[in-house]
Amino acid sequence: QLQLVESGGGLVQPGGSLNLSCEASGFGFEYYAVGWFRQAPGKEREGVVCISGSDGYAHYADSVKGRFSISRDNAKKEVYLEMNGLKAEDTGVYYCSADPECKVEMRYWGQGTQVTVSS
């Protein structure tokens, strides 16, 4: 079982950058895929990016390709989401999640961190 805790959210102006972190505790983190999802007010949750545990392959949503970058440090049990060129539509609660594989319904979830992009 994994516990996930996100950090790094906040308020940023359009065009700005934020770095999110997801810290895991529990056994076997290096074998889990880790995904970032987000949910905007009044909208359904959507996948942003997922990184596999086996080979570190990352799959990005089209809306964030070229602007967001995910990385992981298995020794520290942490995953990072670097967000650049932020837009108003990137606003939402960002959730870290983990599962043996990348999929919509991941097994473990963090509590979320708010990202607000506004001038």
C-alpha positions as CSV (number, residue, x, y, z in Angstrom):
1,Q,0.0,0.0,0.0
2,L,1.2,3.5,-0.8
3,Q,0.4,6.9,0.7
4,L,0.9,9.9,-1.5
5,V,1.2,13.5,-0.5
6,E,1.3,16.4,-3.1
7,S,2.9,19.8,-2.6
8,G,3.9,22.8,-4.5
9,G,0.6,24.2,-5.7
10,G,-0.2,27.9,-5.6
11,L,-1.2,31.0,-7.5
12,V,0.8,31.9,-10.6
13,Q,0.3,34.3,-13.5
14,P,-0.4,33.1,-17.0
15,G,2.9,32.2,-18.7
16,G,4.5,31.4,-15.3
17,S,5.8,28.1,-13.9
18,L,5.1,25.9,-10.9
19,N,6.8,22.7,-9.7
20,L,4.7,20.0,-8.0
21,S,6.0,17.2,-5.9
22,C,4.5,13.9,-4.9
23,E,6.1,12.1,-2.0
24,A,5.2,8.5,-1.5
25,S,5.5,6.2,1.5
26,G,5.2,2.5,1.5
27,F,6.8,-0.5,-0.1
28,G,7.6,-1.0,-3.8
29,F,7.3,2.5,-5.0
30,E,9.8,1.9,-7.8
31,Y,7.4,-0.7,-9.4
32,Y,4.4,1.6,-9.6
33,A,3.4,3.9,-12.4
34,V,2.6,7.4,-11.1
35,G,0.1,9.7,-12.7
36,W,-0.9,13.3,-12.3
37,F,-4.5,14.1,-12.8
38,R,-6.4,17.4,-12.4
39,Q,-9.9,18.5,-11.9
40,A,-11.2,22.0,-12.7
41,P,-14.3,23.4,-11.0
42,G,-17.4,21.9,-12.7
43,K,-15.4,19.6,-14.9
44,E,-14.5,15.9,-14.7
45,R,-11.1,14.8,-13.6
46,E,-8.6,14.4,-16.5
47,G,-5.3,12.7,-16.8
48,V,-2.3,15.0,-17.3
49,V,0.7,12.7,-17.5
50,C,1.7,9.3,-16.3
51,I,5.2,7.8,-15.9
52,S,5.7,4.1,-15.7
53,G,7.7,2.4,-13.0
54,S,9.5,-0.1,-15.2
55,D,11.2,2.0,-17.9
56,G,10.2,5.6,-16.9
57,Y,8.2,6.1,-20.1
58,A,5.9,9.1,-19.8
59,H,2.7,9.7,-21.6
60,Y,1.4,13.3,-21.7
61,A,-2.1,14.7,-22.5
62,D,-2.0,16.7,-25.7
63,S,-3.0,19.8,-23.8
64,V,0.2,19.8,-21.8
65,K,2.8,18.4,-24.3
66,G,5.8,20.6,-24.6
67,R,4.9,22.6,-21.4
68,F,4.9,20.0,-18.6
69,S,7.6,17.5,-17.7
70,I,7.4,14.6,-15.3
71,S,10.3,12.9,-13.6
72,R,10.8,10.5,-10.7
73,D,13.4,9.7,-8.1
74,N,12.8,6.2,-6.9
75,A,15.4,6.5,-4.2
76,K,13.6,9.4,-2.6
77,K,10.2,8.0,-3.5
78,E,9.2,11.2,-5.2
79,V,7.7,12.3,-8.5
80,Y,7.9,15.8,-9.8
81,L,5.8,17.7,-12.3
82,E,7.4,20.8,-13.8
83,M,4.8,23.0,-15.3
84,N,5.8,25.9,-17.7
85,G,3.9,28.2,-19.8
86,L,0.9,27.9,-17.6
87,K,-2.5,28.9,-18.9
88,A,-5.8,29.8,-17.2
89,E,-7.2,26.4,-18.3
90,D,-4.5,24.6,-16.3
91,T,-6.3,25.8,-13.1
92,G,-7.6,23.0,-10.9
93,V,-6.8,20.6,-8.2
94,Y,-3.8,18.4,-9.1
95,Y,-3.8,14.8,-7.8
96,C,-0.9,12.4,-7.6
97,S,-1.9,8.8,-8.1
98,A,-0.2,5.4,-8.3
99,D,-1.0,2.0,-9.7
100,P,1.0,-1.0,-11.2
101,E,0.1,0.5,-14.6
102,C,-1.0,3.8,-16.0
103,K,-4.8,3.9,-16.3
104,V,-7.8,6.0,-15.6
105,E,-8.7,4.4,-12.3
106,M,-5.5,4.4,-10.4
107,R,-5.3,2.5,-7.1
108,Y,-3.8,5.1,-4.8
109,W,-4.5,8.8,-4.6
110,G,-3.1,11.8,-2.8
111,Q,-5.3,14.6,-1.3
112,G,-4.6,17.0,-4.1
113,T,-3.0,20.4,-4.3
114,Q,-4.6,23.6,-5.8
115,V,-3.1,25.2,-8.9
116,T,-4.5,28.6,-9.9
117,V,-3.4,30.4,-13.0
118,S,-4.7,33.9,-13.0
119,S,-3.6,37.5,-13.5
